[in-house]
Amino acid sequence: MYDLKKHFLADKKIILSKIENVLSKGVLEMGEEVEKFEENFKKYCNVKYCVTVSSGSMGLLLALKTLDLKKNDEVITVSNSDIPTSHAITLVGAKIKWVDINEDSLNIDENKIEKNITKNTRAILPVHLFGNPCNISKISSIAKKHKLKIIEDACLATGAEYKNKKIGSLSDLTVFSTNPGKILDGIGPGGIITTNSKNLYLQLLQLRDYGRKERPKKWPVKSYTIGYNSKLSTISAAILNIRLEKLDEYIQIRNYNAELYKEILFSKKIKFQKTLKDAKSSWRNFPIRIKNRNKIYDKLNSINSLVKLNYLPPNHQDECYKNFKHNFDLKITEKVNSEILNLPCHQYMTKNEIETLSNHLLNLIN
């Protein structure tokens, strides 16, 4: 969904300079650039703590690990996310409770959460799909009532806003991805976890680094808990520090592109993802819903390879969960997933490119 070549060329000189600087110092793991980025990002989100990790997928896993979930504990989430959302729950040994989505926002239907809560429910894991914020106020109210934790999957929503606050400061834990092609991306895989809890922060620091409370220096250090090797590369952090300064500019352009798509593609045959009135999407891509999706996608992708399908199939229908018995009502999830087509919406697209792609699409559906 992204032109990574244009993304590099836009800041080529400073990126190459940063890479050379990092390589010259010989510190390729953690170090000054990582610490600087964590400080910069927590200020950006107006949150107390920030921990970088090796990917958004690992971020979800480590965030769930801090909750000390047991075998029969349940985590509520959606099935229309990328598969790592569900994998993370399975990998910590908890049970997945998939809840259907809202047909307009494509996010979890907050009105269906409460009836899916049981005595074993421990957390809610909403996904801000394609950068579109969920109804965090309603979800937080439900979580507070039932004494549940909230972990937000914001892997596609870096820089998005809800009620004039950045996603990342609104719940117990928020996870972002900085993999290439994400809203804010480095070079190679990476992720971020934010929290306002010092206790969760300290746990995350240990979990990402073999369970150690401090980095090895002159003498080896002990592992105090079973942990992982999940650290962000120093080079990636250096690039993220450059791109974080432009993140709001990126999102402003993406929002302009989204509005342009809506204007050109206005048709009874096309449905758009709706954003809450008090939210601002970061538009990782521009999703539309159409009939005969596969046929149209096949032709449109041959014209522009950045046109992509949604995550297929939904998590609950994926091969890895074929033996997972469930009786959840996910009719809307299944219906919507058969209709979604994702159009590129990145900040390097020109008005002419959007108009050309849109006109091709209109010709195909008419």
Sequence and secondary structure as in RCSB ss.txt:
>XXXX:A:sequence
MYDLKKHFLADKKIILSKIENVLSKGVLEMGEEVEKFEENFKKYCNVKYCVTVSSGSMGLLLALKTLDLKKNDEV
ITVSNSDIPTSHAITLVGAKIKWVDINEDSLNIDENKIEKNITKNTRAILPVHLFGNPCNISKISSIAKKHKLKI
IEDACLATGAEYKNKKIGSLSDLTVFSTNPGKILDGIGPGGIITTNSKNLYLQLLQLRDYGRKERPKKWPVKSYT
IGYNSKLSTISAAILNIRLEKLDEYIQIRNYNAELYKEILFSKKIKFQKTLKDAKSSWRNFPIRIKNRNKIYDKL
NSINSLVKLNYLPPNHQDECYKNFKHNFDLKITEKVNSEILNLPCHQYMTKNEIETLSNHLLNLIN
>XXXX:A:secstr
   HHHHHHHTHHHHHHHHHHHHHHT  BSSHHHHHHHHHHHHHHT SEEEEES HHHHHHHHHHTTT  TT EE
EE SSS THHHHHHHHTT EEEE  B TTT SB GGGTGGG  TTEEEE  B GGG    HHHHHHHHHHHT EE
EEE TT TT EETTEETTSSSSEEEEE STTSSS  SS  EEEEES HHHHHHHHHHTBTTBSS   SS   B S
   B   BHHHHHHHHHHHTTHHHHHHHHHHHHHHHHHHT  TT EE    TTEE   SSEEEE TTHHHHHHHH
HHH TT EE SSS GGGSGGGTT       HHHHHHHTTEEEE   TT  HHHHHHHHHHHHHHH 
